[in-house]
Amino acid sequence: MKKFCLALDLIDDPELIAEYEKYHQNVWTDIKQSILNSGIVNMEIYRVQNRLFMIVEADENFSFEAKNEADEKNAKVQEWEELMWKFQQQLPNSKPGEKWQLMDKIFSL
């Protein structure tokens, strides 16, 4: 099993943050299915203020490249991602169009 941690910021607006959380209480079925189809077996998102932290657990065949390629061909995923940009903002030093940034593991007990 592979594990990844990623970070992203939301626009620092309480109303937008509440709306973002509401969408994530009822994620579209097509989006959930695309996540599962990519080899991700568990995904959790946590929030503190406007900072998001995502934990992804995936099978050994998972790759971000394959997921991104499949997502680009999936109209529903593209619709979801476009909608989410209303709430999200890039972290400093992100590449153009880059949302979630992969975090480096610096400690393990």
MMTF fields as JSON, N, C-alpha, C and O atoms, coordinates in Angstrom:
{
  "mmtfVersion": "1.0.0",
  "mmtfProducer": "UNKNOWN",
  "numBonds": 435,
  "numAtoms": 436,
  "numGroups": 109,
  "numChains": 1,
  "numModels": 1,
  "chainsPerModel": [1],
  "groupsPerChain": [109],
  "chainIdList": ["A"],
  "bondAtomList": [4, 2, 8, 6, 12, 10, 16, 14, 20, 18, 24, 22, 28, 26, 32, 30, 36, 34, 40, 38, 44, 42, 48, 46, 52, 50, 56, 54, 60, 58, 64, 62, 68, 66, 72, 70, 76, 74, 80, 78, 84, 82, 88, 86, 92, 90, 96, 94, 100, 98, 104, 102, 108, 106, 112, 110, 116, 114, 120, 118, 124, 122, 128, 126, 132, 130, 136, 134, 140, 138, 144, 142, 148, 146, 152, 150, 156, 154, 160, 158, 164, 162, 168, 166, 172, 170, 176, 174, 180, 178, 184, 182, 188, 186, 192, 190, 196, 194, 200, 198, 204, 202, 208, 206, 212, 210, 216, 214, 220, 218, 224, 222, 228, 226, 232, 230, 236, 234, 240, 238, 244, 242, 248, 246, 252, 250, 256, 254, 260, 258, 264, 262, 268, 266, 272, 270, 276, 274, 280, 278, 284, 282, 288, 286, 292, 290, 296, 294, 300, 298, 304, 302, 308, 306, 312, 310, 316, 314, 320, 318, 324, 322, 328, 326, 332, 330, 336, 334, 340, 338, 344, 342, 348, 346, 352, 350, 356, 354, 360, 358, 364, 362, 368, 366, 372, 370, 376, 374, 380, 378, 384, 382, 388, 386, 392, 390, 396, 394, 400, 398, 404, 402, 408, 406, 412, 410, 416, 414, 420, 418, 424, 422, 428, 426, 432, 430],
  "bondOrderList": [1, 1, 1, 1, 1, 1, 1, 1, 1, 1, 1, 1, 1, 1, 1, 1, 1, 1, 1, 1, 1, 1, 1, 1, 1, 1, 1, 1, 1, 1, 1, 1, 1, 1, 1, 1, 1, 1, 1, 1, 1, 1, 1, 1, 1, 1, 1, 1, 1, 1, 1, 1, 1, 1, 1, 1, 1, 1, 1, 1, 1, 1, 1, 1, 1, 1, 1, 1, 1, 1, 1, 1, 1, 1, 1, 1, 1, 1, 1, 1, 1, 1, 1, 1, 1, 1, 1, 1, 1, 1, 1, 1, 1, 1, 1, 1, 1, 1, 1, 1, 1, 1, 1, 1, 1, 1, 1, 1],
  "groupList": [{"groupName": "MET", "atomNameList": ["N", "CA", "C", "O"], "elementList": ["N", "C", "C", "O"], "formalChargeList": [0, 0, 0, 0], "bondAtomList": [1, 0, 2, 1, 3, 2], "bondOrderList": [1, 1, 2], "singleLetterCode": "M", "chemCompType": "L-PEPTIDE LINKING"}, {"groupName": "LYS", "atomNameList": ["N", "CA", "C", "O"], "elementList": ["N", "C", "C", "O"], "formalChargeList": [0, 0, 0, 0], "bondAtomList": [1, 0, 2, 1, 3, 2], "bondOrderList": [1, 1, 2], "singleLetterCode": "K", "chemCompType": "L-PEPTIDE LINKING"}, {"groupName": "PHE", "atomNameList": ["N", "CA", "C", "O"], "elementList": ["N", "C", "C", "O"], "formalChargeList": [0, 0, 0, 0], "bondAtomList": [1, 0, 2, 1, 3, 2], "bondOrderList": [1, 1, 2], "singleLetterCode": "F", "chemCompType": "L-PEPTIDE LINKING"}, {"groupName": "CYS", "atomNameList": ["N", "CA", "C", "O"], "elementList": ["N", "C", "C", "O"], "formalChargeList": [0, 0, 0, 0], "bondAtomList": [1, 0, 2, 1, 3, 2], "bondOrderList": [1, 1, 2], "singleLetterCode": "C", "chemCompType": "L-PEPTIDE LINKING"}, {"groupName": "LEU", "atomNameList": ["N", "CA", "C", "O"], "elementList": ["N", "C", "C", "O"], "formalChargeList": [0, 0, 0, 0], "bondAtomList": [1, 0, 2, 1, 3, 2], "bondOrderList": [1, 1, 2], "singleLetterCode": "L", "chemCompType": "L-PEPTIDE LINKING"}, {"groupName": "ALA", "atomNameList": ["N", "CA", "C", "O"], "elementList": ["N", "C", "C", "O"], "formalChargeList": [0, 0, 0, 0], "bondAtomList": [1, 0, 2, 1, 3, 2], "bondOrderList": [1, 1, 2], "singleLetterCode": "A", "chemCompType": "L-PEPTIDE LINKING"}, {"groupName": "ASP", "atomNameList": ["N", "CA", "C", "O"], "elementList": ["N", "C", "C", "O"], "formalChargeList": [0, 0, 0, 0], "bondAtomList": [1, 0, 2, 1, 3, 2], "bondOrderList": [1, 1, 2], "singleLetterCode": "D", "chemCompType": "L-PEPTIDE LINKING"}, {"groupName": "ILE", "atomNameList": ["N", "CA", "C", "O"], "elementList": ["N", "C", "C", "O"], "formalChargeList": [0, 0, 0, 0], "bondAtomList": [1, 0, 2, 1, 3, 2], "bondOrderList": [1, 1, 2], "singleLetterCode": "I", "chemCompType": "L-PEPTIDE LINKING"}, {"groupName": "PRO", "atomNameList": ["N", "CA", "C", "O"], "elementList": ["N", "C", "C", "O"], "formalChargeList": [0, 0, 0, 0], "bondAtomList": [1, 0, 2, 1, 3, 2], "bondOrderList": [1, 1, 2], "singleLetterCode": "P", "chemCompType": "L-PEPTIDE LINKING"}, {"groupName": "GLU", "atomNameList": ["N", "CA", "C", "O"], "elementList": ["N", "C", "C", "O"], "formalChargeList": [0, 0, 0, 0], "bondAtomList": [1, 0, 2, 1, 3, 2], "bondOrderList": [1, 1, 2], "singleLetterCode": "E", "chemCompType": "L-PEPTIDE LINKING"}, {"groupName": "TYR", "atomNameList": ["N", "CA", "C", "O"], "elementList": ["N", "C", "C", "O"], "formalChargeList": [0, 0, 0, 0], "bondAtomList": [1, 0, 2, 1, 3, 2], "bondOrderList": [1, 1, 2], "singleLetterCode": "Y", "chemCompType": "L-PEPTIDE LINKING"}, {"groupName": "HIS", "atomNameList": ["N", "CA", "C", "O"], "elementList": ["N", "C", "C", "O"], "formalChargeList": [0, 0, 0, 0], "bondAtomList": [1, 0, 2, 1, 3, 2], "bondOrderList": [1, 1, 2], "singleLetterCode": "H", "chemCompType": "L-PEPTIDE LINKING"}, {"groupName": "GLN", "atomNameList": ["N", "CA", "C", "O"], "elementList": ["N", "C", "C", "O"], "formalChargeList": [0, 0, 0, 0], "bondAtomList": [1, 0, 2, 1, 3, 2], "bondOrderList": [1, 1, 2], "singleLetterCode": "Q", "chemCompType": "L-PEPTIDE LINKING"}, {"groupName": "ASN", "atomNameList": ["N", "CA", "C", "O"], "elementList": ["N", "C", "C", "O"], "formalChargeList": [0, 0, 0, 0], "bondAtomList": [1, 0, 2, 1, 3, 2], "bondOrderList": [1, 1, 2], "singleLetterCode": "N", "chemCompType": "L-PEPTIDE LINKING"}, {"groupName": "VAL", "atomNameList": ["N", "CA", "C", "O"], "elementList": ["N", "C", "C", "O"], "formalChargeList": [0, 0, 0, 0], "bondAtomList": [1, 0, 2, 1, 3, 2], "bondOrderList": [1, 1, 2], "singleLetterCode": "V", "chemCompType": "L-PEPTIDE LINKING"}, {"groupName": "TRP", "atomNameList": ["N", "CA", "C", "O"], "elementList": ["N", "C", "C", "O"], "formalChargeList": [0, 0, 0, 0], "bondAtomList": [1, 0, 2, 1, 3, 2], "bondOrderList": [1, 1, 2], "singleLetterCode": "W", "chemCompType": "L-PEPTIDE LINKING"}, {"groupName": "THR", "atomNameList": ["N", "CA", "C", "O"], "elementList": ["N", "C", "C", "O"], "formalChargeList": [0, 0, 0, 0], "bondAtomList": [1, 0, 2, 1, 3, 2], "bondOrderList": [1, 1, 2], "singleLetterCode": "T", "chemCompType": "L-PEPTIDE LINKING"}, {"groupName": "SER", "atomNameList": ["N", "CA", "C", "O"], "elementList": ["N", "C", "C", "O"], "formalChargeList": [0, 0, 0, 0], "bondAtomList": [1, 0, 2, 1, 3, 2], "bondOrderList": [1, 1, 2], "singleLetterCode": "S", "chemCompType": "L-PEPTIDE LINKING"}, {"groupName": "GLY", "atomNameList": ["N", "CA", "C", "O"], "elementList": ["N", "C", "C", "O"], "formalChargeList": [0, 0, 0, 0], "bondAtomList": [1, 0, 2, 1, 3, 2], "bondOrderList": [1, 1, 2], "singleLetterCode": "G", "chemCompType": "PEPTIDE LINKING"}, {"groupName": "ARG", "atomNameList": ["N", "CA", "C", "O"], "elementList": ["N", "C", "C", "O"], "formalChargeList": [0, 0, 0, 0], "bondAtomList": [1, 0, 2, 1, 3, 2], "bondOrderList": [1, 1, 2], "singleLetterCode": "R", "chemCompType": "L-PEPTIDE LINKING"}],
  "groupTypeList": [0, 1, 1, 2, 3, 4, 5, 4, 6, 4, 7, 6, 6, 8, 9, 4, 7, 5, 9, 10, 9, 1, 10, 11, 12, 13, 14, 15, 16, 6, 7, 1, 12, 17, 7, 4, 13, 17, 18, 7, 14, 13, 0, 9, 7, 10, 19, 14, 12, 13, 19, 4, 2, 0, 7, 14, 9, 5, 6, 9, 13, 2, 17, 2, 9, 5, 1, 13, 9, 5, 6, 9, 1, 13, 5, 1, 14, 12, 9, 15, 9, 9, 4, 0, 15, 1, 2, 12, 12, 12, 4, 8, 13, 17, 1, 8, 18, 9, 1, 15, 12, 4, 0, 6, 1, 7, 2, 17, 4],
  "groupIdList": [1, 2, 3, 4, 5, 6, 7, 8, 9, 10, 11, 12, 13, 14, 15, 16, 17, 18, 19, 20, 21, 22, 23, 24, 25, 26, 27, 28, 29, 30, 31, 32, 33, 34, 35, 36, 37, 38, 39, 40, 41, 42, 43, 44, 45, 46, 47, 48, 49, 50, 51, 52, 53, 54, 55, 56, 57, 58, 59, 60, 61, 62, 63, 64, 65, 66, 67, 68, 69, 70, 71, 72, 73, 74, 75, 76, 77, 78, 79, 80, 81, 82, 83, 84, 85, 86, 87, 88, 89, 90, 91, 92, 93, 94, 95, 96, 97, 98, 99, 100, 101, 102, 103, 104, 105, 106, 107, 108, 109],
  "secStructList": [7, 3, 3, 3, 3, 3, 3, 3, 3, 3, 7, 1, 7, 2, 2, 2, 2, 2, 2, 2, 2, 2, 2, 2, 2, 1, 7, 7, 2, 2, 2, 2, 2, 2, 2, 2, 2, 6, 6, 3, 3, 3, 3, 3, 3, 3, 3, 3, 6, 6, 3, 3, 3, 3, 3, 3, 3, 3, 7, 6, 6, 7, 7, 2, 2, 2, 2, 2, 2, 2, 2, 2, 6, 7, 2, 2, 2, 2, 2, 2, 2, 2, 2, 2, 6, 6, 6, 3, 3, 7, 7, 6, 6, 7, 7, 6, 6, 7, 7, 1, 3, 3, 7, 7, 7, 7, 7, 7, 7],
  "xCoordList": [0.85, 0.0, 0.897, 1.853, 0.571, 1.28, 0.484, -0.745, 1.18, 0.521, 1.14, 2.36, 0.259, 0.681, -0.041, -1.186, 0.625, 0.003, 0.184, 1.261, -0.904, -0.903, -1.526, -2.308, -1.179, -1.705, -2.213, -1.753, -3.169, -3.763, -4.427, -4.846, -4.528, -5.241, -6.585, -6.761, -7.521, -8.796, -8.71, -7.892, -9.551, -9.679, -10.171, -11.112, -9.548, -9.827, -11.107, -11.068, -12.233, -13.547, -14.471, -14.717, -14.989, -15.8, -16.99, -17.32, -17.633, -18.775, -18.335, -18.989, -17.235, -16.724, -16.238, -16.458, -15.582, -15.104, -16.283, -16.226, -17.346, -18.539, -19.157, -19.588, -19.201, -19.764, -18.889, -19.406, -17.578, -16.638, -16.861, -16.902, -17.001, -17.231, -18.566, -18.677, -19.571, -20.874, -20.749, -21.33, -19.997, -19.777, -19.106, -19.419, -18.195, -17.454, -18.228, -17.782, -19.373, -20.258, -21.112, -21.719, -21.155, -21.95, -21.224, -21.73, -20.029, -19.226, -19.973, -20.559, -19.94, -20.636, -20.163, -18.982, -21.09, -20.802, -19.721, -18.834, -19.781, -18.782, -17.375, -16.394, -17.284, -15.978, -15.436, -14.269, -16.283, -15.86, -15.394, -14.369, -16.152, -15.802, -14.477, -13.687, -14.226, -12.954, -11.776, -10.698, -11.983, -10.931, -10.649, -9.494, -11.697, -11.535, -10.923, -10.059, -11.363, -10.849, -9.354, -8.685, -8.827, -7.407, -6.5, -5.281, -7.094, -6.281, -6.197, -5.524, -6.871, -6.93, -7.962, -9.096, -7.567, -8.48, -9.036, -10.062, -8.371, -8.861, -8.321, -7.17, -9.189, -8.793, -9.498, -10.704, -8.732, -9.295, -8.762, -7.609, -9.62, -9.201, -9.5, -10.602, -8.516, -8.647, -8.435, -7.792, -8.986, -8.856, -8.496, -9.028, -7.599, -7.346, -7.325, -6.539, -8.203, -8.387, -8.644, -9.614, -7.799, -8.04, -7.055, -7.005, -6.281, -5.319, -5.949, -6.525, -5.833, -6.321, -5.143, -4.058, -5.384, -4.395, -5.093, -6.087, -4.593, -5.202, -4.271, -3.069, -4.848, -4.126, -4.723, -5.932, -3.862, -4.273, -3.568, -2.349, -4.354, -3.803, -4.203, -5.375, -3.204, -3.445, -2.764, -1.832, -3.266, -2.645, -1.297, -0.94, -0.567, 0.8, 0.85, 1.897, -0.258, -0.283, -0.623, -0.552, -0.987, -1.399, -0.242, 0.9, -0.574, 0.376, -0.414, -1.521, 0.161, -0.472, -0.565, -1.53, 0.427, 0.424, -0.777, -1.481, -1.008, -2.147, -3.471, -4.41, -3.547, -4.781, -5.039, -6.162, -4.017, -4.174, -4.61, -5.455, -4.033, -4.4, -5.867, -6.59, -6.306, -7.709, -8.636, -9.7, -8.231, -9.06, -9.251, -10.331, -8.21, -8.297, -9.327, -9.893, -9.569, -10.517, -11.929, -12.85, -12.097, -13.376, -14.08, -13.649, -15.158, -15.869, -16.409, -16.391, -16.885, -17.441, -16.339, -16.548, -15.183, -14.049, -13.635, -13.353, -13.595, -13.236, -14.25, -13.874, -15.523, -16.571, -16.374, -16.473, -16.094, -15.859, -14.643, -14.692, -13.554, -12.328, -12.527, -12.021, -13.246, -13.539, -14.365, -14.108, -15.337, -16.16, -15.304, -15.476, -14.383, -13.562, -12.614, -12.231, -12.22, -11.343, -12.0, -11.306, -13.306, -14.016, -13.586, -13.625, -13.183, -12.883, -11.381, -10.928, -10.626, -9.234, -8.296, -8.603, -7.132, -6.062, -4.753, -4.562, -3.881, -2.615, -1.73, -1.775, -0.93, 0.099, 1.199, 1.39, 1.92, 3.042, 4.002, 4.211, 4.57, 5.542, 4.94, 5.68, 3.615, 2.983, 3.223, 3.398, 3.226, 3.31, 1.957, 0.939, 1.927, 0.64, -0.357, -0.04, -1.563, -2.606, -2.485, -3.372, -1.42, -1.207, -2.061, -2.049, -2.784, -3.612, -2.887, -2.036, -3.233, -2.66, -1.168, -0.726, -0.384, 1.061, 1.404, 0.971, 2.186, 2.66, 3.599, 4.505, 3.369, 4.187, 5.308, 5.151, 6.434, 7.552, 7.385, 7.087, 7.58, 7.549, 8.862, 9.942, 8.757, 9.977, 10.128, 11.158, 9.122, 9.207, 8.28, 7.196, 8.726, 7.892, 8.283, 9.471, 7.315, 7.578, 7.513, 7.704],
  "yCoordList": [-1.176, 0.0, 1.242, 1.334, 2.184, 3.459, 4.507, 4.458, 5.448, 6.552, 7.862, 7.994, 8.838, 10.162, 11.202, 10.997, 12.311, 13.441, 14.667, 14.918, 15.421, 16.588, 17.771, 17.596, 18.972, 20.19, 21.144, 21.132, 21.964, 22.977, 24.005, 23.676, 25.235, 26.267, 26.554, 26.431, 26.938, 27.468, 28.991, 29.559, 29.634, 31.082, 31.364, 30.728, 32.298, 32.55, 33.373, 34.556, 32.712, 33.335, 32.32, 31.257, 32.617, 31.647, 31.088, 29.91, 31.912, 31.428, 30.447, 29.426, 30.746, 29.831, 28.527, 27.448, 28.626, 27.424, 26.547, 25.329, 27.138, 26.373, 25.694, 24.543, 26.401, 25.83, 24.673, 23.649, 24.84, 23.789, 22.534, 21.422, 22.722, 21.574, 20.899, 19.675, 21.692, 21.124, 20.229, 19.145, 20.671, 19.828, 18.513, 17.465, 18.561, 17.364, 16.453, 15.344, 16.907, 16.031, 15.181, 14.199, 15.558, 14.834, 14.865, 15.411, 14.267, 14.245, 13.446, 12.401, 13.956, 13.306, 11.857, 11.556, 10.979, 9.558, 9.337, 8.506, 10.062, 9.91, 10.252, 9.652, 11.208, 11.607, 10.505, 10.126, 10.002, 8.894, 7.706, 7.093, 7.383, 6.238, 6.45, 5.515, 7.668, 7.934, 7.787, 7.343, 8.156, 8.005, 6.526, 6.1, 5.749, 4.309, 3.621, 2.757, 3.996, 3.379, 3.616, 2.843, 4.679, 5.01, 4.145, 4.148, 3.408, 2.597, 3.176, 2.616, 4.291, 4.86, 4.07, 3.894, 3.596, 2.791, 3.578, 3.203, 4.656, 5.512, 6.922, 7.119, 7.897, 9.298, 10.069, 9.925, 10.891, 11.752, 13.158, 13.347, 14.151, 15.55, 16.189, 16.056, 16.876, 17.604, 19.087, 19.469, 19.915, 21.364, 22.012, 21.644, 22.972, 23.899, 25.283, 25.552, 26.153, 27.473, 27.284, 26.625, 27.844, 27.652, 26.673, 26.563, 25.971, 24.981, 23.596, 23.167, 22.894, 21.534, 20.568, 20.885, 19.385, 18.318, 17.038, 16.64, 16.395, 15.173, 13.984, 14.059, 12.893, 11.635, 10.665, 10.438, 10.105, 9.164, 7.834, 7.785, 6.759, 5.411, 4.723, 4.703, 4.161, 3.6, 2.245, 1.912, 1.472, 0.174, 0.37, 1.483, -0.713, -0.635, -0.186, 0.265, -0.299, 0.081, 1.551, 2.034, 2.263, 3.659, 4.542, 4.369, 5.507, 6.574, 7.854, 7.821, 8.974, 10.269, 10.554, 11.166, 10.114, 10.35, 9.67, 10.283, 8.397, 7.668, 8.281, 8.38, 8.692, 9.313, 10.623, 10.875, 11.452, 12.727, 12.51, 13.24, 11.51, 11.21, 10.784, 11.24, 9.917, 9.482, 10.653, 10.791, 11.499, 12.649, 13.627, 14.193, 13.822, 14.741, 14.278, 15.094, 12.971, 12.403, 12.259, 11.854, 12.588, 12.383, 13.74, 14.587, 13.931, 15.218, 15.573, 16.742, 14.588, 14.859, 15.314, 16.226, 14.689, 15.102, 16.523, 17.332, 16.832, 18.184, 19.207, 20.314, 18.852, 19.735, 19.978, 21.112, 18.908, 19.007, 19.891, 20.779, 19.633, 20.397, 21.883, 22.739, 22.183, 23.58, 24.228, 25.371, 23.515, 24.012, 24.247, 25.254, 23.328, 23.437, 24.626, 25.147, 25.075, 26.242, 27.491, 28.442, 27.499, 28.642, 28.828, 29.941, 27.748, 27.736, 27.653, 28.085, 27.108, 26.775, 27.866, 28.612, 27.933, 28.8, 28.032, 27.205, 28.319, 27.614, 27.99, 29.112, 27.027, 27.318, 28.145, 28.065, 28.937, 29.687, 28.741, 27.606, 29.219, 28.479, 27.296, 26.438, 27.237, 26.196, 26.483, 27.631, 25.411, 25.557, 26.051, 25.837, 26.702, 27.153, 25.998, 24.946, 26.203, 25.191, 24.097, 23.249, 24.081, 23.036, 23.315, 24.421, 22.319, 22.449, 21.817, 22.442, 20.588, 19.887, 19.67, 19.232, 19.985, 19.751, 18.564, 18.478, 17.66, 16.504, 16.963, 17.766, 16.442, 16.826, 15.804, 14.628, 16.26, 15.382, 14.865, 15.627, 13.575, 12.981, 13.317, 13.038, 13.921, 14.32, 13.608, 13.758, 12.826, 12.115, 10.91, 10.949, 9.851, 8.667, 8.034, 7.901, 7.649, 7.023, 5.525, 4.804],
  "zCoordList": [0.0, 0.0, 0.0, 0.77, -0.872, -0.936, -0.166, -0.135, 0.449, 1.149, 0.692, 0.589, 0.419, -0.014, 0.827, 1.232, 1.087, 1.775, 0.888, 0.346, 0.757, -0.117, 0.605, 1.539, 0.171, 0.791, -0.284, -1.425, 0.115, -0.742, 0.158, 1.268, -0.298, 0.45, -0.192, -1.404, 0.653, 0.185, 0.221, 0.944, -0.554, -0.449, 0.967, 1.439, 1.629, 3.049, 3.218, 3.554, 2.976, 3.073, 3.744, 3.175, 4.941, 5.683, 4.9, 5.041, 4.084, 3.307, 2.227, 2.013, 1.548, 0.528, 1.159, 0.608, 2.303, 2.991, 3.39, 3.222, 3.914, 4.295, 3.074, 3.153, 1.952, 0.727, 0.221, -0.225, 0.291, -0.108, 0.734, 0.207, 2.029, 2.912, 2.599, 2.667, 2.257, 1.905, 0.673, 0.639, -0.338, -1.52, -1.131, -1.697, -0.178, 0.203, 1.15, 1.442, 1.626, 2.389, 1.454, 1.881, 0.18, -0.803, -2.154, -3.134, -2.181, -3.405, -4.47, -4.187, -5.697, -6.804, -6.957, -6.783, -7.279, -7.458, -8.514, -8.319, -9.622, -10.688, -10.194, -10.633, -9.291, -8.759, -7.848, -7.946, -6.974, -6.101, -6.935, -6.637, -7.983, -8.823, -9.541, -9.67, -10.01, -10.695, -9.73, -10.125, -8.479, -7.457, -7.231, -7.244, -7.026, -6.805, -8.018, -7.869, -9.22, -10.444, -10.633, -11.318, -10.029, -10.193, -9.327, -9.5, -8.4, -7.491, -6.093, -5.227, -5.863, -4.519, -3.726, -4.173, -2.551, -1.736, -0.553, 0.016, -0.184, 0.893, 0.686, 0.295, 0.962, 0.832, 1.937, 2.14, 2.649, 3.69, 3.482, 3.095, 3.744, 3.68, 5.03, 5.562, 5.572, 6.828, 6.558, 5.581, 7.441, 7.276, 8.599, 9.646, 8.549, 9.644, 9.002, 8.094, 9.492, 8.885, 7.39, 7.017, 6.531, 5.104, 4.457, 3.232, 5.265, 4.762, 4.763, 5.763, 3.627, 3.493, 3.487, 2.999, 4.04, 4.102, 3.67, 4.278, 2.638, 2.106, 2.334, 2.08, 2.815, 2.951, 1.934, 1.907, 1.108, 0.072, 0.326, 0.487, 0.36, 0.418, -0.882, -1.26, -1.556, -2.884, -3.021, -2.289, -3.989, -4.242, -4.937, -5.323, -5.086, -5.626, -7.079, -7.544, -7.807, -9.224, -9.444, -10.574, -8.396, -8.531, -8.981, -8.556, -9.865, -10.203, -10.445, -10.982, -10.045, -10.278, -11.773, -12.232, -12.526, -13.969, -14.627, -15.429, -14.283, -14.856, -14.408, -15.198, -13.144, -12.649, -13.392, -13.827, -13.538, -14.253, -15.702, -16.22, -16.345, -17.736, -17.828, -18.714, -16.921, -16.913, -16.593, -17.197, -15.639, -15.251, -16.408, -16.574, -17.202, -18.341, -19.368, -20.095, -19.426, -20.391, -19.816, -20.525, -18.543, -17.854, -17.701, -16.919, -18.452, -18.448, -17.068, -16.684, -16.32, -14.988, -14.029, -13.229, -14.11, -13.27, -13.636, -12.752, -14.917, -15.342, -14.85, -14.465, -14.86, -14.337, -12.838, -12.369, -12.092, -10.644, -10.359, -9.509, -11.083, -10.851, -11.153, -10.426, -12.199, -12.524, -11.411, -11.033, -10.896, -9.785, -8.543, -7.857, -8.247, -7.034, -7.089, -6.042, -8.293, -8.408, -7.827, -7.465, -7.735, -7.128, -5.67, -5.145, -5.029, -3.596, -3.304, -2.244, -4.226, -3.977, -4.469, -5.399, -3.808, -4.295, -4.193, -3.302, -5.104, -5.142, -3.961, -3.457, -3.537, -2.543, -3.21, -4.423, -2.416, -2.994, -3.719, -3.294, -4.803, -5.614, -6.374, -6.855, -6.49, -7.297, -8.771, -9.18, -9.559, -11.008, -11.517, -10.858, -12.667, -13.213, -13.326, -13.883, -12.794, -12.843, -11.805, -11.715, -11.017, -10.017, -8.783, -8.241, -8.358, -7.163, -5.983, -5.349, -5.706, -4.561, -4.754, -5.816, -3.704, -3.748, -2.856, -1.707, -3.411, -2.674, -1.561, -1.786, -0.364, 0.779, 0.979, 0.651, 1.518, 1.829, 3.261, 4.181, 3.425, 4.756, 5.453, 4.933, 6.641, 7.363, 8.692, 9.35, 9.114, 10.396, 10.374, 9.794, 11.013, 11.2, 12.524, 12.819, 13.312, 14.62, 14.48, 15.459]
}
